[in-house]
Amino acid sequence: MNTYVQLINSEPVRMRVEAMFPEGEYPGGVMATSSEGSLLIYITSISADPQQAADTANAYIKAFPEYIAEQNAERIDLSRAAVDSQIAYLQTQIADVDARIMSATDEERTSLWLQRQALVEQISNLQSDAARSEMQASSMSTFVKPLDTAYVPTTPFSPNIQRTTQLGIFVGILLAVGVIALLEFLDNTVKGHTNIHDLAKSPLLASIPSNAGIQQGPRQIFTLADTKSGAAEAVRLLRTNLTFAGVEHPIRSLTVTSSIEGEGKSTIAANLAVSIASSGKSVALIDADLRKPTQHRIFGIENAQGVTTYLSDQGERWQEDASRVALPGLTVISSGPIPPNPAEMLVASRFAELIAQLEAEFDVVIIDTPPVLQASDALIVGSLTDGILLVTQHGRTRIDALRNSSGLVHQSGTRLVGVVVNRVDKSGGNYYGGGYYGEYYGHTH
């Protein structure tokens, strides 16, 4: 069987089949196989044309028995020729013995007669062996018979769309899970579920959910523009937690900063001031970010005068540099013109006097300052207030940046009141109050 399988896959059989097709139209793609212990040979033909696949398989089914028959016939002919040659040789010997018998003596004739009988017996044996060989060869030809013919398939066996789709989905899910796991492993940023207390040695006061409606300008004050949003509710929770944090050590003045630029500290400071003012308290919001001030744009006020003009004019009163906004109880002092020496101006005693005056006249003073890892201003201002509020951003602030910035605050001897994680993904639900209240308010318009 193994020999037959190899023969079907051999070049002579392929050439015989190829001759059965028009020139250049033989498709190929045929393979013969057989199971161990089986007397069946399977012919597999693969083609993009179903009719061609069936025709090719049937061509092999027809060609192989013919090939075996021809091979056996050739073998029989060769065997018969060899036997005939041997018989002819023996017959010449018999003729020679017969000639010698005619002239031999009685004693010699007996010996020659025995030789003749032996030669005749050899011829008989050769003829018998040749007959048996021919019978065996013939039986070998009849042994190879087609069991079934190939039919034209009605459906392709490949591609298996359903199996391929399922496999693709499975592999896609594995790849997606792997990529997500890798990104999570490589992502070294603060998340809503990050253990803030262990990193910053200070509590997490609030996680502010991401608010797609925030835009530059008045829309940044989402505590007024969208009071029922999850972000607004999270700021109200921050306001409450600051009250709890000030039970033993009241917080009359609060410095707001961040680790790096762009984490939303100015937006949080503005919304916290608005939220506290909305609760009925008087609030003064100072923009002490004398490098990249923002509060004047958020509240839509002029920035021609403010902190820098007050600090430059010793006789000026802070009221002359402050701006009233639409919300009762809230006073905003913008940065004023950007000075060449921001840190030196904040170190001046007049700035400390300004904070002391505002603490005496307002319930709460909130001061917006530059990022603590990019300037020393926040630490300077923080030493003049009751504490620092550190703002981080979900997915942007690196863990080492939070660790370093909080470490600088602790080293300066300033109280780190707590940490806020800003712009937390809503879908994760990893913010205090945002998940529940955001959904509740979303269904009560």
C-alpha positions in Angstrom: 0.0 0.0 0.0 2.8 2.4 0.8 4.4 1.6 -2.6 1.1 2.3 -4.4 0.7 5.6 -2.5 4.2 6.7 -3.6 3.5 5.6 -7.1 0.3 7.7 -7.3 2.3 10.7 -6.2 5.1 9.9 -8.6 6.0 11.7 -11.8 5.0 8.9 -14.2 1.4 8.8 -13.0 1.2 12.6 -13.0 2.4 12.8 -16.5 -0.2 10.2 -17.6 -2.9 12.3 -15.9 -1.6 15.5 -17.4 -1.9 14.0 -20.8 -5.6 13.5 -20.2 -6.1 17.3 -20.0 -5.8 19.9 -22.7 -2.3 21.3 -22.8 -1.6 23.7 -20.0 -4.9 23.0 -18.2 -3.7 20.4 -15.7 -4.4 22.0 -12.3 -2.3 19.8 -10.0 -3.0 20.0 -6.3 -3.5 16.2 -5.9 -2.3 14.0 -3.1 -2.7 10.3 -2.3 -3.0 9.0 1.3 -3.7 5.8 3.0 -4.4 4.9 6.7 -2.2 2.3 8.4 -3.6 -1.2 8.1 -6.2 -0.1 5.4 -6.4 -1.3 1.8 -8.0 1.9 0.7 -6.2 4.8 -1.0 -7.7 8.2 -0.9 -7.2 10.7 -3.8 -7.5 14.3 -2.7 -7.8 17.0 -5.4 -7.9 20.7 -4.6 -9.0 23.4 -7.1 -10.8 26.7 -7.2 -13.1 25.1 -9.8 -15.3 22.3 -8.2 -15.7 20.6 -11.6 -12.0 20.7 -12.2 -11.4 19.2 -8.7 -13.7 16.3 -9.4 -12.3 15.7 -12.9 -8.7 15.7 -11.7 -9.4 13.2 -8.9 -11.3 10.9 -11.4 -8.5 11.2 -13.8 -6.1 9.7 -11.2 -8.7 7.0 -10.3 -8.7 6.0 -14.0 -5.0 6.5 -14.7 -3.5 4.6 -11.8 -5.1 1.2 -12.5 -4.1 1.6 -16.2 -0.5 2.4 -15.1 -0.4 -0.7 -12.9 -1.8 -2.8 -15.7 0.8 -1.5 -18.1 3.6 -2.0 -15.6 2.5 -5.6 -15.0 2.1 -6.2 -18.8 5.7 -5.0 -19.3 6.9 -7.2 -16.5 5.1 -10.2 -18.0 6.6 -9.6 -21.4 10.0 -9.3 -20.0 9.6 -12.4 -17.9 8.2 -14.3 -20.9 11.1 -13.2 -23.1 13.6 -14.4 -20.5 11.8 -17.8 -20.1 11.6 -18.2 -23.9 15.3 -17.5 -24.2 16.1 -20.1 -21.6 13.7 -22.7 -23.2 15.3 -22.1 -26.6 18.8 -22.7 -25.1 17.6 -25.9 -23.4 16.0 -27.1 -26.6 19.3 -26.7 -28.5 20.9 -28.8 -25.8 18.1 -31.4 -26.3 18.8 -31.4 -30.0 22.5 -31.9 -29.3 21.7 -34.8 -27.0 19.4 -36.4 -29.6 22.2 -36.3 -32.2 24.6 -37.9 -29.8 22.1 -40.6 -29.0 21.9 -41.7 -32.6 25.6 -42.7 -32.7 26.1 -43.7 -29.1 26.6 -47.2 -27.7 24.0 -48.8 -25.6 25.8 -47.8 -22.4 26.2 -44.2 -23.6 22.7 -44.0 -24.9 21.3 -44.7 -21.4 23.3 -41.8 -19.9 22.3 -39.4 -22.7 18.7 -40.4 -22.4 18.8 -39.4 -18.7 20.3 -36.0 -19.7 17.6 -35.5 -22.2 14.9 -36.1 -19.6 16.5 -33.6 -17.2 16.5 -31.0 -19.9 12.9 -31.6 -20.8 12.0 -31.4 -17.1 13.8 -28.0 -16.8 11.7 -26.7 -19.8 8.5 -27.9 -18.1 9.4 -26.2 -14.9 10.2 -22.9 -16.6 6.9 -23.0 -18.5 5.1 -23.7 -15.2 6.9 -20.9 -13.4 6.2 -18.5 -16.2 2.5 -19.3 -16.1 2.3 -18.7 -12.4 4.1 -15.4 -12.7 1.7 -14.3 -15.4 -1.2 -15.3 -13.3 0.2 -13.4 -10.3 0.9 -10.3 -12.4 -2.6 -10.4 -13.8 -4.1 -10.7 -10.3 -2.0 -7.6 -9.2 -3.6 -5.6 -12.0 -7.1 -6.6 -11.0 -6.2 -5.9 -7.3 -6.3 -2.1 -8.0 -9.9 -1.2 -8.6 -11.8 2.1 -8.2 -14.1 2.0 -5.1 -15.8 5.3 -5.8 -15.6 8.2 -8.1 -15.2 11.8 -7.2 -18.4 13.9 -7.3 -18.5 17.6 -8.0 -18.6 19.4 -4.6 -21.5 21.9 -4.0 -19.8 23.9 -1.3 -16.1 24.8 -0.9 -14.2 23.2 2.0 -12.0 26.2 2.3 -12.2 28.9 3.5 -14.4 27.9 6.4 -15.9 31.3 7.0 -17.6 30.4 10.3 -14.6 28.7 11.7 -12.2 31.4 10.4 -14.4 34.1 11.9 -14.6 32.4 15.3 -10.9 31.9 15.3 -10.3 35.5 14.3 -12.6 36.7 17.1 -10.8 34.4 19.6 -7.4 35.5 18.5 -8.5 39.2 18.4 -9.8 38.9 22.0 -6.5 37.3 23.1 -4.5 40.0 21.3 -6.7 42.8 22.8 -6.4 41.4 26.3 -2.7 41.0 25.8 -2.3 44.6 24.5 -4.5 46.0 27.3 -2.5 44.0 29.9 0.8 45.2 28.4 -0.4 48.9 28.4 -1.6 48.6 31.9 1.7 47.1 32.9 3.6 49.9 31.1 1.3 52.7 32.2 2.9 54.4 35.2 0.3 57.1 35.6 -2.2 57.9 38.4 -5.6 56.3 38.1 -8.8 56.7 40.0 -8.0 53.4 41.8 -4.4 54.3 42.6 -3.5 54.2 46.3 -3.0 57.9 46.7 -2.4 57.7 50.4 0.6 55.4 50.1 2.1 57.5 47.3 1.5 61.0 48.6 1.2 60.3 52.4 -2.0 62.3 52.2 -5.7 61.4 51.7 -7.6 61.4 48.4 -10.2 64.0 48.9 -12.1 63.6 45.6 -11.9 62.1 42.1 -13.4 64.5 39.6 -15.0 62.7 36.6 -14.1 63.8 33.1 -16.5 66.3 31.7 -16.8 66.5 27.9 -18.6 69.8 28.1 -15.7 71.7 29.6 -14.4 74.5 27.3 -12.0 77.4 27.7 -13.6 80.3 29.5 -16.9 80.4 31.5 -17.7 76.8 30.5 -14.8 75.7 32.7 -16.9 76.6 35.7 -19.0 73.5 35.4 -20.3 73.9 39.0 -22.4 76.7 37.5 -22.8 75.6 33.8 -23.8 72.0 34.6 -24.8 71.8 38.3 -26.2 68.3 38.0 -23.1 66.8 36.4 -21.0 64.2 38.1 -18.1 66.6 38.0 -20.0 69.3 39.9 -21.2 66.8 42.5 -17.5 65.6 43.0 -16.4 69.2 43.6 -19.2 69.6 46.2 -17.8 66.4 47.8 -14.4 68.0 47.8 -15.8 71.0 49.5 -17.3 68.8 52.2 -14.1 66.7 52.7 -12.1 70.0 53.1 -14.5 70.9 55.9 -13.8 67.6 57.6 -10.1 68.0 57.1 -10.2 71.3 58.9 -12.0 70.1 62.0 -8.8 70.1 64.1 -6.9 72.6 62.0 -9.3 75.0 60.3 -8.5 75.8 56.7 -9.0 79.5 56.1 -6.6 79.7 53.2 -5.7 77.0 50.7 -3.0 76.8 48.1 -4.0 74.8 45.0 -1.2 73.4 42.8 -0.3 70.4 40.7 2.8 68.3 39.9 3.1 69.4 36.2 1.3 71.7 33.8 -2.0 70.8 32.3 -3.6 68.8 35.1 -6.5 71.1 35.6 -5.5 72.8 38.9 -6.8 76.2 37.8 -10.2 74.7 36.8 -10.4 72.9 40.1 -9.5 76.0 42.1 -12.1 78.1 40.2 -14.9 75.5 40.7 -14.0 74.9 44.3 -14.2 78.6 45.0 -17.6 78.8 43.2 -18.9 75.8 45.1 -17.9 77.2 48.5 -19.4 80.6 47.6 -22.6 78.8 46.5 -22.9 77.3 50.0 -23.2 80.8 51.5 -19.7 81.5 52.5 -17.5 84.4 51.3 -14.5 83.4 49.2 -11.5 85.2 47.8 -9.9 83.5 44.8 -6.3 84.7 44.1 -4.5 83.9 40.9 -0.9 83.6 42.1 0.3 81.8 39.0 2.3 84.8 37.8 3.9 82.7 35.0 0.8 81.4 33.1 -2.3 83.0 34.7 -5.7 81.5 33.9 -8.4 82.7 36.3 -9.1 86.0 34.3 -9.9 83.9 31.2 -12.1 81.5 33.2 -14.1 84.3 34.8 -14.0 86.6 31.7 -12.5 89.6 33.6 -9.7 92.0 32.8 -6.1 91.3 33.8 -4.7 94.8 33.6 -4.5 94.9 37.4 -4.3 92.3 40.1 -1.7 90.6 42.3 1.3 92.1 40.6 -0.1 95.7 40.5 -1.0 95.4 44.2 2.5 94.2 45.2 4.1 96.9 43.1 2.2 99.8 44.6 2.7 100.0 48.3 -0.2 102.5 48.8 -2.8 100.6 46.8 -5.6 98.7 48.6 -6.4 95.2 47.5 -10.0 96.1 46.8 -8.8 98.3 43.9 -7.2 95.2 42.2 -10.1 92.8 42.9 -12.9 92.0 40.5 -16.5 91.2 41.5 -18.1 88.3 39.6 -21.7 87.4 39.1 -21.8 85.0 42.0 -22.5 86.7 45.3 -19.8 86.0 47.9 -17.0 85.4 45.4 -14.2 87.9 44.8 -11.5 87.2 42.3 -8.0 88.8 42.2 -6.4 88.0 38.9 -2.6 87.8 38.5 -2.2 91.2 36.8 0.6 91.8 34.2 3.2 89.0 34.2 6.4 90.1 36.0 10.0 89.1 35.2 10.5 87.9 38.8 7.4 85.9 40.0 9.1 84.1 42.9 10.7 87.3 44.3 7.3 89.1 44.3 5.6 86.2 46.2 8.4 86.2 48.8 7.7 89.8 49.6 6.1 90.6 52.9 3.3 92.5 51.2 2.0 89.3 49.7 1.9 87.7 53.1 0.0 90.8 54.4 -2.5 90.4 51.5 -3.3 86.8 52.5 -3.6 87.9 56.2 -6.0 90.7 55.2 -8.1 88.4 53.0 -8.3 85.7 55.7 -9.7 88.4 58.1 -12.3 89.5 55.7 -13.3 86.2 53.9 -14.4 82.8 55.2 -12.0 81.1 52.8 -9.1 82.2 50.6 -8.1 80.0 47.7 -4.8 80.7 45.8 -4.0 79.2 42.4 -0.2 78.6 42.0 2.2 77.2 39.4 3.0 73.4 39.3 5.2 72.5 42.2 7.7 70.5 40.0 8.2 73.4 37.6 8.5 76.4 40.0 9.0 77.0 43.7 6.1 79.5 43.8 3.6 76.9 45.2 5.8 76.1 48.1 6.4 79.8 48.9 2.6 80.5 48.9 1.9 77.2 50.7 4.0 78.3 53.6 1.7 81.3 54.0 -1.5 79.3 54.0 -3.2 76.6 56.0 -2.3 73.9 53.5 -1.8 72.8 50.0 -4.3 70.9 47.8 -2.4 68.8 45.1 -4.3 68.2 41.8 -3.4 65.2 39.6 -4.8 64.0 36.3 -6.1 60.5 35.7 -3.9 58.8 33.0 -1.5 61.8 32.7 0.3 62.4 36.0 3.1 59.9 36.4 3.2 58.1 39.7 6.8 59.2 40.3 5.8 62.9 39.6 3.1 62.6 42.3 5.5 61.0 44.7 8.1 63.7 44.1 5.7 66.7 44.3 4.1 65.5 47.5 7.6 64.8 48.9 8.6 68.4 48.2 5.5 69.7 50.0 6.2 67.5 53.1 9.9 68.5 53.1 9.0 72.2 53.1 7.0 71.7 56.3 3.8 72.7 54.6 0.7 70.8 55.3 -0.5 68.7 52.4 -4.3 68.7 53.0 -5.1 66.1 50.3 -5.0 65.1 46.7 -7.6 65.4 43.9 -7.6 63.1 40.9 -9.0 65.1 38.0 -10.6 63.9 34.8 -11.3 60.3 35.9 -12.9 58.1 33.2 -16.6 57.9 34.0 -16.9 54.3 32.8 -14.6 53.1 35.5 -16.7 54.6 38.3 -13.4 55.3 40.2 -14.4 58.6 41.7 -16.2 59.5 44.9 -19.9 60.2 44.3 -19.4 60.7 40.6 -20.7 57.2 39.5 -23.8 57.3 41.6 -24.8 60.9 41.4 -23.8 61.3 37.8 -26.2 58.5 36.8 -28.9 59.8 39.1 -28.8 63.3 37.8 -28.5 62.1 34.2 -32.1 60.7 34.4 -33.8 63.6 36.2 -33.6 66.4 33.6 
